[in-house]
Amino acid sequence: MKNPLHIYSHFVANHTLIMLAIVVVITIIMTIGSGMVGTKYMEERDIIPENLPVIQAYDLFANSFGSDTTLMIVIELDPEHIGSDEVRDVRDPRVIKYLNILTEAVETSKQVESAASAASLLKSFNNGVLPQSQREIIELSTNPLMDQYIGSKYEMTVLRMRLIDVENTDETTQIVNDVQDVIDQIEAPPGLSVNVGGELAVGPIVTDLVGPDIQRILSVSFALIIIISFLVFFSFRYGIPPLAVIFIGIVWATGYIGFLGIDLSAQTSGTISMIIGIGIDFGIQITNRFREEIAKLAPEAAMELTMNNVFVPMFTTTLAALIGFRAMSWGQLTFFGEFADIMTYGVTACFLVAITLVPVVLVQGEKIWAKIKRTPQARKASMLIKRNKEVKK
């Protein structure tokens, strides 16, 4: 029986158009999947295993009494002009009245179970009536409960909202945007800075930063890889194949994780640059060996011999890398498992691109280059170069 590796090497070297068609079809499909990849904010709770007693107790509490997920509106003193009538103490009646309006406004949201602030506490201390003078506010603020809402130096106060059924980042983003709209619509007294705060407010911000970060990582990585590739080969036609591996490999990898419904987070977005660093090696191995063989063989025979010699080392390297990545998923922290999955898909995709697309690019590139050299202009240029060398001698 023929060696399966020899059969594949012969096929990929002599049927480049068929291999190219297969790669194009797969790339189109994976491009669709790439568009499905989203971004997410990974909380600490997402990293901890679900079977830990503390997480199970938390889930039981949440199911019985509701989630303790909170969002805050933070109001700080931010006066701009000395001697003006801007607020200098958050116990100012203007601030308390503003807080009361904010509290009542956010409580109308369906996602807000309850809202509490210094204004709502003061009302409860004053028989449901909001105190109108600063003297009354200061007297009522001596209650220890007020320390949860007003800073010790009276330069900051918070409005806390308890939310209902926040299940994913999209819902969190919508709630934060709704609260921000409320802040924008209600005019604050002069000398105040009003912002949405809390861990839930951080999530959408981090999610918004993941996309640009990934683009920045890819841009820098690709730029440096392109420079290194052309410095190594000093050739355009030999510098392209290694780059094709990482370009198409990333498309295949992101397409696959897109179909699986896996989103990238700030923690896992760095895997893209790692995949690029590992994947470029596959293209370099095949290209280097092919350059040695093409000096004495026809393109098809050179590629067949190349694949016979580099396939096993490349496969062994890939297998070793995958074993290392899969070992990461054996730990209890779920983050490492997700990290390992993405790396596994990425390295596998680069390996498959290398053994399918690179032979096509190299063989067809040699054929195109041979036709270019046979043109009259190329032959004339070659003759002039030879004649100049003879004259110098």
N, C-alpha and C positions, 0 to 999 in steps of 0.2 A: 504494500500500500504506500501511496505517496505521502510524504510528510505534509500535514495540514498547513504548516507555516509556508512551505514551498508553494503549495497551491495558491494560498492567499497572495503571497508575494508576486507570483506570476500574473495573477488576475489583476491586482492593483497597478502593476507596472504596464500591462498591455491593454487595459480597458479603462483608460483614464477618463474618457467621456462619460462612461456609465457611473464611475465613482463620483465624478463631478455632479452629475444629475442627482445622485443619492444625497450628497452633501447639501446641495441647493434646496432640495425638498425638506430635509430635516431642519435646515437653517430657517426656512420660511415658517415652519411650524413652531419652532422654538422662539422665533421673534414674536409670535403672537403670545406665547407664554410669558415672555419677558415683560410685556406690557401689563401683565397681571400682578407683577411683584410690587408690593406696597411697602410702606415703612410703618414702624410701630415703636411705641415707647415701652421699654422693658422695665417693669417695677421690680423691687427686691422680692416681692412675693412670687413673681414669675420664675425666679431663679431657684427658689426653695422647693424641694420635692413635696408633692401633695400628700404623701403618706405619713409625714411627720405629725406627731401628736399635737403640736402647737398649731399647725395649719388646720388640722381637722377640728380642733376646738374653735378656731376662728370661724371656720365655715359654719359650724353648728350655731355659734352665737349670731352670725349674720343672718342665717336662715330663720332663727327664732325671734330676733329683736331688730333685724335690719342692719345694714352695713353702716360702719362708722366712718364712711368716706366723707371727708370734709373739704370744703373750699372756702377761701377767705377773701375778703376785701380789706386791704391794708390802707389806712389813712395816716399820713405822716405830715408833720409840719414842714413847710417849704416856703417860708417868706422870702420875698425878693427885694423888698424896700424897707429900709430902716425908718421907723417913725410912722409907718402907714397903719391903716386899720386892719391889716391882715391878721389872721388867726395866730395867736402865740401860745395857746393852751387848748388841748383837745376837749377840755371841759367847758369851752366856750359854748353858749346856747346855740350859736349858729351851727356848730359842728354836731351837737346833739340832735338838732332839728334835721340836719342833713342826713345823719345816721338813721334816724327814724324813717325818713322817706325811702332811703335805700333798703332798709330792712323790709318794709312793707312791699316794696317793688319786687325784690327777689323772691319773696314768699309766694308770689303769684305764679312762679314757674312750676310746671308739673314735676320737674326733676328735683326740686328742693323740698325736702320733707319738713325742715324747720330752719329758721334763721334766728340768730341771737346776737345782740350787740350791747354796747353800753346804754344805748337809748332804750332798748326793750327792758333791760334790768332796772333802769331808773324809773320807768313807767310802773313796773311791778312794785317798786319800793314806795311809789307815790300814788297808790290807789288807782293805777291805770291812767294817770294823767302825766303828760310829759312836763317836767319842770321847766319854767320859762326864764328864771334868773340864774346867773352863774353862782350866786351864793347858795341857792337851793341845790344846784348840781354838785357843788363842792361838798356840801354837808352829806348828801346822799352817797357820794362817791367814797366815803370812809368805810362803807361795807366791804369786807374782805373779798366778796364775790367779784367786785369791780376790778380786782387785780388781774383777772383773766382776760379783760378786754381793754384796759388802759395801761400804758406803760408807766413805770415808776417816776419818770421825769415828765409825764404828761405831754410827750411829744409824739405819741403814736396810739392809735386805737384800731381794733379789728372788728370786722363783722364776720361771724362764722356761720357757714351754711352746711347743713347735713343733707346729703344727696340720697336719692333713691335709685337703685338698680342701675348703677354705672357699670356696664359690662365690657366695653371696649374703648379704644382710643377715639373712635369717631364720635361716640356719645360724649366723651369727656371734652373733646374739642368743641362740640356744639354747645355744651353747657357753659364752658369758659367764654365762648363768643357771645352767648346770650347775656351773661353777667357783664361783660365788657360793654355791650350795647346799653345796658341799664346805666352804667357809670357815665357813658358818653352823653346820654340823654338828660341826665339830672345835673344841673349846674352846681358845682361845689363852691363853698365859700372861698374867698381869696386867701392865698397862703397855704394851700393844702396840695399834697400829692396823693392821688388815689390810684391804686393798682390792684389787679387780681393777684392773689398769692396762694401759697400752699403747694403741696406735692402734685396735686392734680393739675394745677396751672402750669407746672414745669413740663408735664408730659407732652402736650401739644407743641410746646416750643422746641423740645428735643426732637420730636418727630419731624417738625418743619426743617430742622437743621440737618437731619440724616440725609435727605435727598441731595442738597448742595454739597455735603461732605463727600458722599459717594462719587459725585461728578468730579469733584476736585481731586480725590484720590485716583480715579481712573485717568484723568487728564495728565497728572504729574507722572503716574506710573507708565502710561503709554509713551509719553514724551521721552522719558529716560530710557525705556526699553528700545524705542526706535533709534535713539542715538547710539546706544551700546551695540545694537544689532548691526548697524551699518559700519561702525568702527571695527567690529570683529571681522566682517566679511569683505569690507571694501567693495561691495558689489550690490547693485540694486536688485538684480534678479535672485541673488542668494540671500538678500536681507529680507525679502518679502515673506517667504515661507514661515520662518519662526514667528513673525508678527501675525500671520494668518491664524496660527495656532491659538494665540491668546485672544485675538479679536473674536473669532468664531467660537472658541471654547467658552468665553464668558457668555456669549449669546446662548449657547446650548445649556450651560449651567443655570443661568438665570431663568431661561425658559422652562426648564424642568422644575425648579423650585416654585416658579409661578404657577404651573399646573398643579403642584402639590399644595398650593395655598400658603406657602411659607413667606412671611414678610421679613424684611431686613430691619434690624434695630441699630442703634448707635454702637452697641457692643459687637454685633456680627458684621457690620459693614466693612470692617477691616479685612475680612476674609477675601475680598475681591483682589486687593493688592497682593495678598499671599498666593492666591491662585495664579495671578499673572507671573509672579516670580518663579513658581514651580513649573507652570505650563510652558514657558519659553524654552526650557531645557529640552523638551521633547522635539521641538522643531529644530533646535540647534544640532542635536545628535544626528538626525536624519540628513540634514543639509550638509554637515561636515563630512559624513561618510560618503554621500553622493558625489561631492566634489572630488574626492579621491578616486572613486570608481569611474566617473565620467571621463577622466583623462585617458583611459585605455579601453572603454567600452561604449557601445551605443546607449542612448538614454534609457531604453526599456531594460536592457540587460544590466545596466549600472544600477537602476532602481531595484530590480529584482534581487541582485546581490546585496544591495544596501539593506533592504527590508529583512532578508535572511539573517543578516549579522546584527542588526540593531534592535529587532523586535523583542527578543528575549531579555536583553538588558533593560530596555524601556519598560517592558511588562513587569519585570522584577522590581524595578524602582517604584512603579505605580503601586504594585501590591504592597510593598513595604510601607509606603506612605499611607495607604488606606488602612492598613493594620494599626499604624500609629494614631490615625485620626479616630478610628473606631474605639480605640482604647480610651479616648477621652470621654466617650459616652458611658463608660462603666462607672463613673463617679456618681455621686448623689445629686450634685448640682445640675439642674436641667439645662442651664446655659451652655455647659460644655458639650452636651449632646447635640444641641442645635448648631453650635459652632462646628462640631465634627461632621454633621450631616452636610452642611454647605460646602465645607472643604472637600468632602468625599465626592460630591457631585461635580465640583469644579475641576478637580484633578482628573477624574474619570473622563469628563468631557474633553479636556485638553489632550489626553492620551488618544481618545477616539478620533479627534480632529487631526492629530499628528499622523496617524496611520491610514487616514483616508484622504484628507485634502492635500497634505504636504507632497505626497508622491505625484499627485495630479499637477500641482503647481510647478514642481521641479521638472518633470518630464516634458510638459507642454512648454515650459519656459525655455528649455534647451532646444526644442524644435523651432520655436519662434525665433530664437537667437540665431539658429543655423540659417533660417531663411533670410534674416536681416544681413548676415555676413555674405550671403550669396548674391546680393543685389549689386548692380553695376557700380553704384556709388561706393559701396563698401569695398568691392574688389579694387577699385581705383585708389581709394584711400590706403588700402593695405599695400598696394604696389608702391605708392609714394613713400610709405613708411620704410619699406624694405630698401628702396633706392637710396633714401637718406642715410640709412644705416651703412650701406655699402660705401657711400661717398665719405662718410666719417672715418671708416676703416682705412 
